Structures are given as structure tokens and as C-alpha cells.
Amino acid sequence: MPVTRAASCVLVVGLLATVLPAPAFAQTAGDPYFEFLMARRLESQGDQAGALAALQRAAATDPKSASIRAEIAAFQLRRNRREDAEKAANEALALDAENVDAHRVLAVVVVVLSRAVRVVKAHAEAAAVLGFSAAIAAYGGFFIPKSYGTSISMTGGPEGALYVFIFFYVTCIAMTWWYYARRNAEMPC
């Protein structure tokens, strides 16, 4: 009986040893996943430099990982460092052309660049319109008094100049309505 009891205890202990998971070992520095998690933690605490250093250590530990480079690209993009983000995303794509995160970062970079180009063009067009308007306004300071003087010298009163101004303003209003305000206008506002 004692032998069967001892055998059954050994059998139960053996079964438990095979069924129970092995003890988990803590990850240490030098493990890319540990460095990745440290980077996330440091970034959430506001330590941007420490987070970048941890991501770079992870990339150095696992030089063939496109995912780590894509994470560096996303990190740089969150910091508004477009050139660094683009460089890291291209490095990730060089390692794995199908890396979705790297493609996402590059797409965001392209959208940001296209917006920036549109803003620069809009500023250039606005400057041109402002310059043209200023030139016309400056000419008005000469033209309006000259028109009054000509009208007074030809007719004895300013009415002729006023009729010309009214005609000009009505024409401007009609053209503005035609090109911008009417239904189906070429460039509606």
C-alpha cells in the first residue's frame, strides 16, 4: 500500500508538472520587445528622448525587424518630425515591402506635404490678388478726382462723373453675380 501511494503521488506530481506552464522569466534590456514596451512607457510619461533611445536600442537589437522601424516612423510622425518619419518608414519598407504601418506613415506624410503645397500656393495667389487690388486702389486716388475735374470742366457739374461711376459699379455687380453668385456659375462662391 505505501508503494502504491508513493507511486500515485509521483504520478500526480508528474502530471501536474507537464500540465502547468513553466515559470515566466522577466524580460531584460537587450530584448527588442522589452525596449519597445519601454519606449511606449517613456513616451506616455512624456520622455520623448528616452522613448526614441529605447526604440533605437530595439532596432539595434533586431536589425531585420521592419515593425520596429515602422514604430520609429510612427513615433517621429507623432513628434511632427516629417523627414525622420519618412526616413524610418522607408527603412521599414526596405526590410518588408508589405509593412502596413510604414505605408500608413508615408501616406500621412504625403497628405501633410500636399496640404503644405496647397497652403503655399494659396498664399502666393493671395499676395498676387492683394498686389493687384492695391494697384487699382492707388489708381482710384488719382482717377476719381480727375474724373470730377473733367466732368466739371466739360459740363459745369460733377453729374457726368457720377453717372460714369454708377455705370461702372452696376457693371461690376452684374459681372460678380454672373461669374460667382448665380446658379450654375463657373466659379460659385
C-alpha positions in Angstrom: 0.0 0.0 0.0 2.8 2.5 0.8 4.3 1.8 -2.6 1.1 2.4 -4.5 0.6 5.6 -2.5 4.1 6.8 -3.3 3.6 5.8 -7.0 0.3 7.7 -7.2 1.9 10.8 -5.7 4.8 10.6 -8.2 2.3 10.2 -11.0 0.1 13.2 -9.8 3.2 15.4 -9.4 4.5 14.3 -12.9 1.1 15.1 -14.5 1.0 18.5 -12.8 4.5 19.3 -13.9 3.5 18.6 -17.6 0.2 20.5 -17.4 1.2 23.6 -15.5 3.0 26.3 -17.5 6.7 26.9 -17.0 7.5 29.9 -14.8 7.7 33.1 -16.7 11.1 34.9 -16.8 11.2 38.7 -16.8 12.4 40.3 -20.0 15.5 42.2 -19.7 17.2 45.0 -21.5 18.6 43.9 -24.8 15.3 42.2 -25.7 13.7 44.2 -28.6 10.1 43.6 -27.2 11.3 44.9 -23.8 12.8 48.0 -25.4 9.6 48.5 -27.5 7.5 48.4 -24.3 9.9 50.7 -22.5 9.6 53.2 -25.4 5.8 53.2 -25.1 6.0 53.7 -21.4 8.6 56.5 -21.7 6.5 58.2 -24.4 3.4 58.1 -22.3 5.3 59.7 -19.4 6.5 62.5 -21.7 10.1 61.4 -22.0 10.4 61.7 -25.8 14.2 61.4 -25.9 14.2 58.3 -23.7 11.4 56.7 -25.9 13.4 57.3 -29.1 16.6 55.9 -27.5 14.6 52.8 -26.4 13.3 52.3 -29.9 16.7 52.7 -31.4 18.1 50.1 -29.0 15.3 47.8 -30.1 16.2 48.4 -33.7 19.9 47.7 -33.0 19.0 44.5 -31.1 16.8 43.3 -34.0 18.2 44.8 -37.2 15.9 42.8 -39.5 12.6 44.0 -37.9 10.6 46.2 -40.1 8.0 46.6 -37.4 10.4 48.3 -35.1 11.4 50.8 -37.8 7.7 51.4 -38.6 7.2 52.1 -34.9 10.1 54.6 -35.0 8.5 56.2 -38.1 5.1 56.5 -36.3 6.8 57.9 -33.2 8.6 60.5 -35.3 5.4 61.4 -37.0 3.7 61.9 -33.6 6.5 64.3 -32.8 5.9 66.2 -36.1 9.3 65.3 -37.5 8.2 64.5 -41.0 11.7 63.9 -42.6 12.7 61.5 -39.8 9.4 59.7 -40.1 9.7 59.4 -43.8 13.3 58.0 -43.5 12.3 55.4 -40.9 9.3 54.3 -42.9 11.4 53.9 -46.0 13.9 51.8 -43.9 10.9 49.6 -42.7 9.7 49.2 -46.3 13.2 48.2 -47.4 13.1 45.4 -44.9 9.4 44.4 -45.6 7.6 46.0 -48.6 4.3 44.9 -47.2 4.6 46.6 -43.8 1.2 48.3 -43.3 2.4 50.7 -40.6 5.2 52.1 -42.7 2.7 52.6 -45.6 0.4 54.4 -43.3 3.1 56.7 -42.1 4.2 57.5 -45.7 0.5 58.2 -46.6 0.2 60.7 -43.8 3.4 62.3 -44.8 2.2 62.7 -48.4 -1.1 64.2 -47.2 0.7 66.7 -45.0 3.0 67.7 -47.9 0.1 68.2 -50.3 -1.6 70.4 -47.7 1.5 72.4 -47.2 1.9 72.8 -51.0 -1.7 74.0 -51.3 -1.2 76.5 -48.5 1.9 77.9 -50.1 0.1 78.2 -53.5 -2.8 79.9 -51.8 -0.5 82.4 -50.0 1.1 83.2 -53.4 -2.2 83.7 -55.1 -3.4 85.8 -52.2 -0.3 88.0 -52.4 -0.9 88.5 -56.2 -4.6 89.5 -55.7 -3.6 91.8 -52.9 -1.0 93.5 -55.0 -3.4 93.9 -58.0 -6.1 95.3 -55.7 -3.7 97.7 -54.1 -2.6 98.9 -57.6 -6.2 99.5 -58.6 -6.9 101.2 -55.3 -3.9 103.5 -55.7 -5.1 104.4 -59.2 -8.5 105.3 -57.8 -7.0 108.0 -55.7 -5.9 109.7 -58.9 -8.8 108.7 -61.2 -11.8 109.8 -59.1 -10.7 113.5 -58.6 -9.5 113.7 -62.2 -13.0 112.4 -63.3 -14.7 115.1 -61.2 -12.4 117.8 -62.6 -13.0 116.7 -66.2 -16.8 116.5 -65.7 -16.9 119.9 -64.1 -14.8 121.4 -66.9 -16.9 119.8 -69.7 -20.5 120.1 -68.2 -20.2 122.6 -65.4 -21.0 119.9 -62.7 -19.9 116.5 -61.3 -23.0 114.7 -62.6 -21.3 113.2 -65.6 -18.6 111.6 -63.5 -21.2 110.3 -61.1 -23.2 108.7 -63.9 -19.9 107.0 -65.2 -19.2 105.7 -61.6 -22.8 104.4 -61.3 -22.5 102.6 -64.6 -19.1 101.1 -63.6 -20.4 99.9 -60.2 -23.5 98.3 -61.8 -21.3 96.6 -64.4 -19.1 95.3 -61.6 -22.1 94.0 -59.6 -23.5 92.3 -62.7 -20.2 90.6 -63.6 -19.7 89.4 -60.0 -23.3 88.0 -60.0 -22.8 86.3 -63.4 -19.4 84.7 -62.6 -19.8 83.9 -58.9 -23.2 84.2 -57.4 -25.8 83.0 -60.0 -27.0 79.4 -60.1 -24.6 77.2 -62.2 -21.9 79.8 -62.1 -18.5 78.9 -63.5 -16.8 79.6 -60.1 -19.5 79.7 -57.4 -18.7 81.2 -54.1 
